Amino acid sequence: MNSFNSSQRFRIGLRSALAQAAACICAFLLIHSADTATAKRPKPKVQIKFATLAPEGSTWMKTMRSLDDELREKTKNRLGFKFYTGGVQGDEKDVLRKMRNGQLHAGGFTGFGLGAIVPGVRVLELPFLFEAQDEVEFVRSRMDSLFNSLFEEKGFLFLGWADVGFIYMFSNSPVQSPEDLKRAKMWIWSGDPLAELFFKAFQISPIPLSAPDVLTSLQTGIVNAVYSSPLACVALQWFTRVKFMSDVPITHALGAVLVTKQALKKVSDEDIQVLREIFGRYLHSLNEKTRVQNDEAVESMKKEGIEIVAVEEQARRSFFSTGKGAWDDGVGKLYSQELLDQVTEIVRHYRNTSK
């Protein structure tokens, strides 16, 4: 079993500090150059103010700026974006509030933010619902029209999915069974109702924290276990404070892009169609990149000494059966029984036919 000694910790900490310093310098230069480039460009007839947590220079923002260039070109500058990056407009609840009062018009959201608008969408993040990416895509292809209409009823145009990826448990002690999980000081994203149902099923009282507080809490021992996609675990530097990654994916975390219908009132149907087409194409490409980068993140963590914990089949079945116990608890709180039955039937049908 590998673990970090003090020398390794120091080297990783030093690399992390140097990387963060370099990132700050690069971010400054990128933001400055991006702002300068934006200032020279003529303002589009309709400018959509878009907020995101992604920093300048990230794969996400490179994609979004290329998307914006094509959108302006194809609409002859009738439609374009102004980006607020790096969380300068606040967390997802802040962004939603500002979108509703017209200060902002669009944003990228996780399931947490999407569920604040349409709670039923969290049915797509049920623990142990999906076993592979092709199942995720098949179910969404059958459910897209429903969720598009539900977001539209709430005043939002749904522009496409932006996946986070499969979520795993990272810890300072091996988590190979539900009993191991109960002994961990587990973090929970404060205010996330679906995560609350999951941990309730395992009879765990997790420690609620906002995401920015997790790294410090890992350092001080307030928590010693977290859940995350591999890419996020690396990006947030959480991997420097854990030793193990359990190989059982507990859920597939979704993300999506929304724009208010109010912001598009003066936009022609033709330009809205262009907007939809471009987003569909670019987000599909971005999702493919995210999957690759999640795999690369696992390999990077392994090289840094993170041990991948293989969960034996009996314990895996125990995780699945207990986690699926949370499904019924969400009925009437997040989604209807009809919606739950519909999604689980689509998964069952796909598995039967794909075999």
C-alpha positions as CSV (number, residue, x, y, z in Angstrom):
1,M,0.0,0.0,0.0
2,N,1.5,3.3,-1.1
3,S,1.3,6.4,1.1
4,F,3.0,9.8,1.0
5,N,6.0,10.4,3.3
6,S,6.9,13.9,4.4
7,S,9.4,14.3,1.7
8,Q,6.9,13.3,-1.0
9,R,4.3,15.6,0.6
10,F,6.8,18.5,0.5
11,R,7.6,17.9,-3.2
12,I,4.0,17.7,-4.1
13,G,3.2,20.7,-2.0
14,L,6.0,22.6,-3.7
15,R,4.9,21.6,-7.1
16,S,1.4,22.6,-6.3
17,A,2.5,26.0,-5.0
18,L,4.6,26.6,-8.1
19,A,1.8,25.4,-10.3
20,Q,-0.7,27.7,-8.6
21,A,1.7,30.7,-8.9
22,A,2.3,30.0,-12.6
23,A,-1.5,29.5,-13.1
24,C,-2.1,32.9,-11.5
25,I,0.4,34.6,-13.7
26,C,-1.0,32.8,-16.8
27,A,-4.5,33.6,-15.8
28,F,-3.6,37.3,-15.4
29,L,-2.0,37.3,-18.9
30,L,-4.9,35.4,-20.4
31,I,-7.6,37.5,-18.8
32,H,-5.7,40.7,-19.8
33,S,-5.3,39.5,-23.4
34,A,-8.9,38.3,-23.6
35,D,-10.2,41.6,-22.2
36,T,-8.1,43.5,-24.7
37,A,-9.3,41.4,-27.6
38,T,-12.9,41.7,-26.4
39,A,-12.5,45.5,-26.1
40,K,-11.4,45.7,-29.8
41,R,-14.4,43.7,-31.0
42,P,-17.6,45.5,-31.9
43,K,-20.4,44.8,-29.4
44,P,-23.0,42.4,-30.8
45,K,-26.6,43.6,-31.3
46,V,-27.7,41.3,-28.5
47,Q,-25.0,40.5,-25.9
48,I,-25.6,37.5,-23.6
49,K,-23.8,37.9,-20.3
50,F,-22.5,34.4,-19.3
51,A,-21.1,33.4,-15.9
52,T,-19.0,30.4,-15.2
53,L,-16.7,29.0,-12.6
54,A,-14.2,28.0,-15.2
55,P,-11.0,30.1,-15.4
56,E,-9.6,31.7,-18.5
57,G,-7.2,29.4,-20.3
58,S,-9.2,26.3,-19.3
59,T,-10.5,23.8,-21.9
60,W,-14.0,25.0,-21.1
61,M,-13.2,28.7,-21.8
62,K,-11.2,27.9,-24.9
63,T,-14.2,26.1,-26.2
64,M,-16.6,28.8,-25.2
65,R,-14.6,31.6,-26.9
66,S,-14.3,29.6,-30.1
67,L,-18.1,29.0,-29.9
68,D,-18.6,32.8,-29.5
69,D,-16.4,33.5,-32.5
70,E,-18.5,31.2,-34.7
71,L,-21.8,32.5,-33.3
72,R,-20.9,36.1,-34.1
73,E,-19.7,35.2,-37.6
74,K,-22.8,33.2,-38.5
75,T,-25.2,35.8,-37.1
76,K,-23.2,38.7,-38.6
77,N,-22.6,39.9,-35.0
78,R,-26.3,40.1,-34.2
79,L,-25.7,37.7,-31.3
80,G,-22.6,37.1,-29.0
81,F,-21.4,36.6,-25.5
82,K,-19.7,38.5,-22.7
83,F,-18.0,36.1,-20.3
84,Y,-17.6,36.4,-16.6
85,T,-15.1,33.7,-15.7
86,G,-13.5,32.2,-12.6
87,G,-16.6,32.5,-10.4
88,V,-16.5,36.3,-10.2
89,Q,-20.3,36.4,-10.3
90,G,-20.6,34.0,-7.3
91,D,-21.7,30.4,-6.9
92,E,-24.6,28.8,-8.8
93,K,-27.3,30.1,-6.6
94,D,-25.9,33.7,-7.0
95,V,-25.8,33.3,-10.8
96,L,-29.4,32.0,-10.9
97,R,-30.6,34.9,-8.8
98,K,-28.8,37.3,-11.1
99,M,-30.2,35.6,-14.2
100,R,-33.7,35.9,-12.8
101,N,-33.4,39.6,-12.2
102,G,-31.7,40.3,-15.5
103,Q,-28.2,41.1,-14.4
104,L,-26.9,37.9,-16.1
105,H,-28.4,35.9,-19.0
106,A,-26.7,32.5,-19.1
107,G,-24.4,30.2,-17.2
108,G,-23.0,26.7,-16.9
109,F,-24.5,24.7,-14.1
110,T,-23.9,21.4,-12.2
111,G,-26.8,19.1,-11.2
112,F,-27.0,21.1,-8.0
113,G,-27.9,24.3,-9.8
114,L,-30.0,22.6,-12.4
115,G,-32.0,20.9,-9.7
116,A,-32.7,24.3,-8.0
117,I,-34.8,25.1,-11.2
118,V,-36.1,21.7,-12.2
119,P,-35.7,19.2,-9.2
120,G,-36.7,16.3,-11.3
121,V,-33.5,16.5,-13.4
122,R,-31.6,15.0,-10.4
123,V,-33.1,11.6,-11.3
124,L,-30.3,11.4,-13.9
125,E,-27.8,11.6,-11.0
126,L,-29.2,8.8,-8.9
127,P,-26.5,6.7,-7.1
128,F,-25.4,3.6,-9.1
129,L,-28.0,4.3,-11.8
130,F,-25.4,4.1,-14.6
131,E,-22.6,1.7,-15.2
132,A,-21.2,3.2,-18.4
133,Q,-21.1,6.3,-20.5
134,D,-23.2,4.8,-23.3
135,E,-26.1,4.2,-20.9
136,V,-25.9,7.9,-19.8
137,E,-26.2,9.1,-23.4
138,F,-29.0,6.6,-24.3
139,V,-31.2,7.7,-21.4
140,R,-30.6,11.4,-22.1
141,S,-31.5,10.9,-25.8
142,R,-34.8,9.6,-24.6
143,M,-35.4,12.3,-21.9
144,D,-34.0,15.4,-23.5
145,S,-37.4,16.6,-24.9
146,L,-39.0,16.3,-21.5
147,F,-36.3,18.2,-19.6
148,N,-36.0,20.8,-22.4
149,S,-39.7,21.6,-21.9
150,L,-39.5,21.7,-18.1
151,F,-36.7,24.2,-18.2
152,E,-38.6,26.2,-20.8
153,E,-41.6,26.3,-18.5
154,K,-39.3,27.9,-15.9
155,G,-38.1,30.6,-18.4
156,F,-34.9,29.0,-19.5
157,L,-33.6,27.7,-22.9
158,F,-31.6,24.5,-22.5
159,L,-28.6,24.6,-24.7
160,G,-27.0,21.2,-24.0
161,W,-25.3,18.9,-21.5
162,A,-21.8,19.6,-20.2
163,D,-20.8,16.5,-18.3
164,V,-18.8,16.4,-15.1
165,G,-18.3,12.7,-15.4
166,F,-18.4,9.7,-13.1
167,I,-17.9,10.4,-9.4
168,Y,-15.7,8.4,-7.1
169,M,-14.8,8.3,-3.4
170,F,-11.3,9.6,-2.4
171,S,-10.1,9.1,1.2
172,N,-7.2,8.8,3.6
173,S,-8.2,5.2,4.5
174,P,-9.2,2.5,2.0
175,V,-13.0,2.5,1.4
176,Q,-13.7,-1.1,0.3
177,S,-17.1,-1.6,1.8
178,P,-20.1,0.4,3.2
179,E,-18.7,-0.2,6.7
180,D,-15.5,1.6,5.7
181,L,-17.5,4.5,4.4
182,K,-19.4,4.8,7.7
183,R,-16.1,5.2,9.6
184,A,-14.9,8.0,7.3
185,K,-15.3,11.7,8.1
186,M,-17.2,12.3,4.9
187,W,-17.7,15.7,3.2
188,I,-21.0,16.6,1.7
189,W,-21.7,19.6,-0.6
190,S,-23.7,21.9,1.7
191,G,-27.4,22.0,0.7
192,D,-27.3,19.2,-1.9
193,P,-30.6,17.3,-1.3
194,L,-29.6,14.3,-3.5
195,A,-26.3,13.8,-1.6
196,E,-28.2,14.0,1.6
197,L,-30.5,11.1,0.5
198,F,-27.4,9.1,-0.5
199,F,-25.7,9.4,2.8
200,K,-28.9,8.8,4.7
201,A,-29.2,5.5,3.0
202,F,-25.8,4.5,4.4
203,Q,-26.7,5.9,7.8
204,I,-23.9,8.4,7.6
205,S,-23.8,11.9,9.0
206,P,-21.5,13.8,6.6
207,I,-19.9,17.1,7.3
208,P,-21.5,19.9,5.1
209,L,-19.0,22.3,3.5
210,S,-18.9,24.5,0.5
211,A,-16.5,23.3,-2.2
212,P,-13.9,26.0,-1.6
213,D,-13.6,24.9,2.0
214,V,-12.9,21.3,1.3
215,L,-9.1,21.5,0.7
216,T,-8.5,23.3,4.0
217,S,-10.7,20.9,5.8
218,L,-8.8,17.9,4.4
219,Q,-5.6,19.6,5.5
220,T,-6.9,20.1,9.1
221,G,-8.6,16.7,9.3
222,I,-12.1,18.1,9.6
223,V,-12.9,15.7,6.8
224,N,-10.8,12.8,5.5
225,A,-13.0,11.6,2.6
226,V,-14.6,13.3,-0.4
227,Y,-16.5,12.5,-3.6
228,S,-15.5,13.9,-6.9
229,S,-14.7,13.3,-10.5
230,P,-11.0,12.5,-11.0
231,L,-10.5,15.7,-13.1
232,A,-12.0,17.9,-10.4
233,C,-10.0,16.1,-7.7
234,V,-6.8,17.1,-9.5
235,A,-7.9,20.6,-10.5
236,L,-8.9,21.4,-6.9
237,Q,-5.8,19.9,-5.5
238,W,-7.8,17.6,-3.2
239,F,-5.7,14.6,-4.4
240,T,-2.7,16.0,-2.5
241,R,-4.6,15.4,0.8
242,V,-5.9,11.9,0.1
243,K,-4.3,8.5,-0.4
244,F,-6.9,6.3,-1.9
245,M,-9.5,6.2,-4.7
246,S,-12.2,3.5,-4.6
247,D,-12.9,2.1,-8.0
248,V,-16.7,2.0,-7.7
249,P,-18.3,5.0,-9.4
250,I,-21.1,6.2,-7.2
251,T,-22.9,8.4,-9.7
252,H,-22.6,10.2,-12.9
253,A,-22.6,14.0,-12.4
254,L,-24.2,16.1,-15.0
255,G,-23.8,19.7,-16.1
256,A,-25.6,21.9,-18.6
257,V,-25.8,25.4,-20.1
258,L,-28.9,27.5,-19.7
259,V,-29.9,31.0,-21.1
260,T,-33.0,32.9,-20.0
261,K,-35.7,33.2,-22.6
262,Q,-36.1,36.9,-21.6
263,A,-32.5,37.5,-22.9
264,L,-33.5,36.2,-26.4
265,K,-36.7,38.1,-26.8
266,K,-35.1,40.4,-29.5
267,V,-33.3,37.5,-31.2
268,S,-34.8,36.0,-34.4
269,D,-35.9,32.4,-34.6
270,E,-33.2,31.8,-37.2
271,D,-30.4,33.1,-34.9
272,I,-31.8,31.0,-32.0
273,Q,-31.6,28.0,-34.2
274,V,-27.9,28.9,-35.0
275,L,-27.3,29.2,-31.3
276,R,-28.7,25.8,-30.6
277,E,-26.8,24.1,-33.4
278,I,-23.5,25.6,-32.4
279,F,-23.9,24.7,-28.7
280,G,-24.9,21.2,-29.6
281,R,-21.8,20.7,-31.6
282,Y,-19.3,22.4,-29.3
283,L,-20.6,20.8,-26.1
284,H,-20.5,17.3,-27.7
285,S,-16.8,17.9,-28.4
286,L,-16.2,19.3,-24.9
287,N,-17.9,16.2,-23.3
288,E,-15.5,14.0,-25.2
289,K,-12.5,16.0,-24.0
290,T,-13.8,15.8,-20.4
291,R,-14.0,12.0,-20.6
292,V,-10.4,11.8,-21.8
293,Q,-9.2,14.2,-19.2
294,N,-10.9,12.3,-16.4
295,D,-9.0,9.2,-17.5
296,E,-5.8,11.2,-17.7
297,A,-6.4,12.6,-14.2
298,V,-6.6,9.0,-12.8
299,E,-3.2,8.2,-14.4
300,S,-1.7,11.4,-13.0
301,M,-2.9,10.6,-9.5
302,K,-1.5,7.1,-9.7
303,K,1.9,8.5,-10.6
304,E,1.7,10.7,-7.5
305,G,1.1,7.7,-5.3
306,I,-2.7,7.6,-5.0
307,E,-3.7,3.9,-4.7
308,I,-6.7,2.7,-6.6
309,V,-8.7,0.5,-4.2
310,A,-10.4,-2.5,-5.9
311,V,-13.8,-3.2,-4.3
312,E,-14.6,-6.9,-4.3
313,E,-17.8,-8.1,-5.9
314,Q,-19.7,-8.8,-2.7
315,A,-19.0,-5.3,-1.3
316,R,-19.8,-3.8,-4.7
317,R,-23.2,-5.4,-4.6
318,S,-23.7,-4.1,-1.0
319,F,-22.8,-0.6,-2.2
320,F,-25.3,-0.8,-5.0
321,S,-28.2,-2.2,-3.0
322,T,-27.8,0.3,-0.2
323,G,-27.2,3.3,-2.5
324,K,-30.3,2.3,-4.6
325,G,-32.3,2.5,-1.4
326,A,-32.0,6.3,-1.8
327,W,-34.0,6.2,-5.0
328,D,-37.4,5.8,-3.3
329,D,-36.6,8.4,-0.7
330,G,-36.3,11.0,-3.5
331,V,-39.9,10.4,-4.7
332,G,-42.1,13.4,-4.0
333,K,-39.1,15.4,-2.9
334,L,-37.1,15.7,-6.1
335,Y,-38.9,13.7,-8.7
336,S,-42.2,11.7,-9.2
337,Q,-42.5,8.0,-9.1
338,E,-43.6,8.1,-12.8
339,L,-40.3,9.8,-13.7
340,L,-38.2,7.4,-11.7
341,D,-40.0,4.4,-13.3
342,Q,-39.5,5.9,-16.7
343,V,-35.8,6.4,-16.3
344,T,-35.1,3.0,-14.7
345,E,-37.1,1.3,-17.4
346,I,-35.0,3.0,-20.2
347,V,-31.8,1.8,-18.5
348,R,-33.2,-1.7,-18.2
349,H,-34.3,-1.8,-21.8
350,Y,-30.9,-0.5,-23.0
351,R,-29.0,-3.2,-21.1
352,N,-31.3,-5.9,-22.4
353,T,-31.1,-4.9,-26.0
354,S,-27.4,-4.0,-26.0
355,K,-26.6,-7.5,-24.8
